[in-house]
């Protein structure tokens, strides 16, 4: 399970991606600096697509 999100901190924008397992406490977090909100959305979409292809599930609160 993973959750992508975009966060604006001060004048910087980053994409934060968290993924892990539902059956234990394993988690990994990644912060990716980007130039704009539009680029952050593109990076997040690319990561989500790649994770889904590898068999990950999107957190139910992140599904559209």
N, C-alpha and C positions, 0 to 999 in steps of 0.2 A: 504494500500500500504506500502511496506517496502523495504529497501535496505540493504542487507548485504555487508560488505566489510572488507577486511583484511588490517591492517595498521602496518607497522613496525616503531616503534618509538625508536630511539637510538638502543639499543641491545635487546629491548623487542618487542614482537609481541602480538597484540590484535586483536580480531574480534569485529567490531563495527556493531551493528544492529540497524536500525531505522525503526519504523513503525508508521503509523498514518492513518488518514482519508483523503480522497480526497475532501470531501464536507465541511471541516472546517480546522482550523489550528492545531488540536490535533496531537501531535507527542510524541513518547517515544523513547529514545535512551538507548542503553545498550552496555557497553564495557566489553569484556570477555578476560582476560589474558590467553594466551596459550604458550606452549613451543616452537612451531615451525610453519612454514608456512603450513606444511602438516596438522598439528593438527588444525590450523585456518581454513583451507579449509573444514575439516571434521565437525567442529563445525558449520560453516556457512551453509553447506549443510543440516545438521540435523535440524537447525532452520528453514531454508527455507521449507523443507519438512513438518515440523510440522505446520508452518503458513499456507501453502497452504491447508493442510487437514482441517484447521479450517476456511477456506473460505477467507483468505487474497489473494490479487492479488500481483504479483511481479511487481515492477516498470518496465515500458517498456524498460528503458535503461539498465536493469539488466538481461533481458531475453536472453537465449542463442538460 
